[in-house]
Amino acid sequence: MIPETKLERVLDRFHAIEAQLASGQTSNFVKLSKEHAQLAPVVGAIRAYKDTVSALADSESLLNDPASDPELKALAEEEVRSLRERHGAQERDVKLLLLPKDAADSSSAIVEIRAGTGGAEAALFAGDLLKMYTRYGQLQGWKVELLSLGESDLGGVTGAVLAMEGEGAYAKLKFESGVHRVQRVPATEGSGRIHTSAATVAVLPEPEDVDIDVQDKDLRIDVYRASGAGGQHVNKTESAVRITHLPTGIAVAMQEEKSQHKNRAKAMKILKARLFDAERERQMSARAAERKGLVGSGDRSERIRTYNFPQGRVTDHRINLTLYKLDRIISGDDLGDITDALVTEDQASRLAAEDEV
């Protein structure tokens, strides 16, 4: 049974926000509107749960009343059975909704992919991951934008940054951070020997302007001529931009666009995401004990998944999940089978931890 005081606190907060918004006398209209929208489904579930609790109490009272008519008792018995099933399902739903939320879960996401150990094959694998996340994001209905791309000589990817713009993108992708390992025979391998290579993925929540404030005085902005492919344009204009956040030393360079303005906007998007993530990491480290039992540690040096091409399998080591449809997962079509399983496991772990309290 969920403590009544816990439910009432949520309902009281919801009513207080409604009153503030209705009065029009608030300087935090955007923030309160966002909280109101997040609480609305929770309040709906709580009200439905409380209705079921009340109906169940009435039916059980009728069933236990010695003076009740036998026919009414029979009906009450059937009603009690049905209501108990509904009560159990609703109680779990409410408990899930009441779990402490990651404030960034509703955010869009920045996905950074870097080729790791394995040379040319690691870069080819990083390219596969880039296509996988791009396709997955498109299937989710998100706006997917390639912010940065570094290519290898053989058509692989040394590094790439994707923006996934959509409600809840971070919540679905946050468990992708870590080391992804691939086992396969490289196209350049003549002996047919299986190689193991790796790529690192970092998923950052993309903050809204209200989430992080970057002062101009804290930035150093350097412009320079782009390097690499680009023809005459490379030598004529200083379109490349590097933005350094002086207090933290975090720097982002961007030269994908021919426009200095566009490069600056993209670099700022990535810089804000990294600053926001750094602050979140600092806060999480302070609450490290609370993270025990959750899916993964959040450590990006942790090996999280293996893609074994000879066996056609993908294994996520954190939840011991193995799926034998590597082609569907690496294409992005069935990546949701893994991301959904990770979210479900995380919820189950946190529910169990709440029940122990």
N, C-alpha and C positions, 0 to 999 in steps of 0.2 A: 504494500500500500504506500502511495506517495504521500508524504506529510502534507496536511492541509495548509500549513503555514507557508510552505514552499510554493504552492499553487497560488495562494492569495497574494504573495509578494509580486508574482508576475502580473496578475490581474490588476493589482493596485498601480504598478508601474505603467501598464498600458493605459489605464484610465487617466493617470496623471499626464502622460504625454498627449493624449487626446485633448485634454482640457487646455494644455499649453498651446497646442497647435490651433485650437478653435478660438482662443483668445487673440491670436495674432500678435501677442506681446512677447516675442522671444527672439533673441539674437542668434539662436542656434537652430533656425528653421530647417536647414538642410540636414544637419546631424540628427535632429529629432524625427524628421520625416523618414530617414533611413532606418532608425531604430524602430519606429512605428511599423514600417513595412516588414521588418524582420520578426517583430513580435506577433503580428497579426495571425500567421498560421499556428503559432504556439498557443495563442489565446483561443483560437477556434478548436484546437485539439483538446485543450483543458476543459472548455465548456462542454464538449461532447462527452468527455470522460466523466465529468461531474454529473451530467444527466444520467449516464449509465449507472454510476454508483448509487444515485438516488433511486432509480427505477429498480435496481437490484435489491436495495434495502426494503423497498415496499413489497416486492414479490416474495422475498424471504420471510417477511413479517406475516404475510398472508399464508404462506406455506406452513409456518410454525404455529399458527393460531389454531388451537384445538376446536374452536367454534366454527371454523371455516367449512363451507359446503364441500363435500368430496369432489364434485365436478370442478369447483373453483380451485381446489388444491391440485387437481391433476393439471389444470391449465397453468397454475402458478409454478408447478414443478418443471414443466416444459419451458416456461418463460425464464425461470432461474437458470436453467442449463444454457439457454441461448445467450442470456445476459452475461453469464460468467465467461463464456468464450469471447464475447465482445469486450468485456472488461479487461481480460488478459491482453488482448491485442492492443487496445487503446492505452493501457498502462505502459506497455513497452514503447509505443509511439511517443507518448508524452515524455517518458524518461529520456528517449533519444533527443527529443527537441529541447529538453532542459539541460542536456550536457553542456558544460562550458564551451563556448564557441571560440574558435580562432577568428579574431576580428578580421583577418585577411581573407577568410574563405570565400566571401562574395566577390573578391577582386578579380580583375583580369590578371594575366600572368606573363612574365618574361621567361622564356626558355633559352638557356645558354648551353650549347653543345660544343665540346672540345675533344679532338682526337687525343687519345692517350698513348699507352705503350703499344707498339706493334707497327710503327712506321707507316708505309703506304697503305697497308691493310686496315690499320686503325682509322685512317682518314676516309677510306671507302666505307667503313662501318659507320663512322660519324655521319657520312652522307645518307646512309640508309636510315639512321635515326631521325635526321632532319626531314626526310620524306615521310617517315612514320608519323611524327608529331604534326606535320603540316596536314596530312590527310585526316588524322584523328580530329584536329581542330576544326577542319572544314565540315566533317560529319556531325560535330557538335553544334554547328551553326554559328561558330565564332568567326570574327574577322581575324584572319591570319596574315600577318605582315612580316616579311623578312627584313630585319633591321640591319643585319651585318652578315657578310659571308666571306670567308677566306677559303680559297680552293687550292688543292694540291695538284701536282703535275699530272697525275693519272685520273683526274676527274673526281677525286674525293674532296672531303671538307676538313680543313684544319681547325676551323672554328666557325660557329654561326650563332646568331641571336634572333629568336622569333618573338614577336608580340602576339599574344593570344587574347583578343579583346572580346569578352563575353561574361555575363553574370555567372559567377561560380567557377570560372576557369581554373583559378588557383586551387580550389578545393579538390577538383578532380585530378590535377596534375602534380600536387605538392609531393606526393610520395615517389615521383620519378627521379628526384634528386639522388645522385650517387653514381657509382661506377657500374657501367653496363659492359658485360664481357661477351665476346663473340668467339665461337669455335667453328672454323670452317677451312676449306682448302682455298687459299687465295687464287685469284685468276692468274697471278704471276708465278704461281708455284707449279713447276713442271713435274715434280715427283709425286704429287698427289698427297703430300703430307699435310695434316691438319695443323693450323696455326691458331694460337690464342692471342687475341688483341682486345683492346679496351677503349672506351670513350667515356667521358665524364659529362653528366647532365646536372645542371643547376636550375631549379625552378624558383623564381622570385615573384612575390606578389607585386603587382603594379599599383602603386599608391595613387589615390586621388589627390587633387591639390589640397584638400582639407586634411589629408593624412600627414603630409610632410611639407615643411617650409624650408626652402633653400634660399639663403640670402646671397645677393649678388656679391657682397663684399667677401664672401667665403669662397668665391670661385676665381680660378685663373683660366682664362680662355686663350689658347694658342691656335693660330691658323697657319697652315703650311700647304705646300703643294702635294697633291695626291701622288702616291707611288704605284707602280705596277701598271697593268693594262689601262688604256685610256687614250692613246693616240696623242695628238697635239694638245688636247685639253689639259693633260697632265702637266705640261711644262708652262702653260700660260696663266693659270689661275690658282690662287691659294684658297681652294675650296674645302680642303680637309680641316677638321676641327678636333682639338683635344681639350676636354674640360677636366680640370683638376679641382676636387673639393679640398681646399687647404686644411681644414681642421682634421680630416681623416686621412688625407693622402690618396683617396680613391680617385682614379682617373679613368676616363672613357675617351677613346679616339674613334672617329667616324670619318670615312672617306667614300662611302658607297655612292653618294649623290653628287651631281655636278654643281649643285647649289649649296653654298656655304650655309645658308639659312636652314635648308632641310637637314644637312648634316648636324647642325647645332641642335635642332629640335629632336632628332633621333638620339644624339648623345645625351641630352638632358633626360630623355625618357628612361634610358638605361641607368644613368647616374642616380636618378631619384629612386629607382627600384632597388639598386644596390645599397643606397643609404638606408632606405626603409628596412631592407632585409637585415642589414648590419645591426640596426637598433633592435629589431625583433630577436635576432640571435643573442644579443646582449641580455635581453629580458628573459629569454628562454634559459640561458645559462644560469641565471639567478634562480630559476625555478626548475633546475635540472631534475630534482627528485620527482617532480610531478610527471616527468616524461617517461619514467620507467613503465614498461609494459605496453607502451605505444608501439605502433608499427615503425620499425627502424629507429635510428637515433637522430636522424636529420644530418648526420655527418656525411659530407659529400665525398669523403674518401672511402666510404663503406661500399663494398661490392654488393649490389642489390639483386642483379639479375644476370642470367646466362642465356645466350641465344646459341643453341647447338644445331648447326645446319645439317650435319650428317644424319642426326637422329630426328630432325624436324621438330625439335622441342624447345620450349621456352620455360625456364624455371625461375621463379621469384624466390630468393633464398630467405626472405624475411618471414613469409607465411607458408613456406614449403608448398607452393603451388606450381605444378607442372602441367603445361598444356601442349598437346601434340598438334599444333597448327601454327607453326612458326611463320609460314608464308602469309597467313591471314593477319597475324599480329604485326609483323615487320612492315606490312603494307599499310598498317594503321586501321584497317577495317575492323579487326577484333581486339584492338588494344584495350577497349573498354572492358573486356572480360577480366583483365588484370587490374586496371585502375578501380573498377567497381568492387572487386574482391578486397583490395587494399583498404578502401574506405569502410567497407563492411567490417573487416577485421579490426580496424582502429576503433570503430564504434562499439564493437563487442568488448574489446579490451577495456575501454573507458567505462562502459556500463558495469562490467564486473568490478572495476576499481571503485565505482560509486557505491555499489551494493555492499562492498566490504566495509565502507565507512560507517 
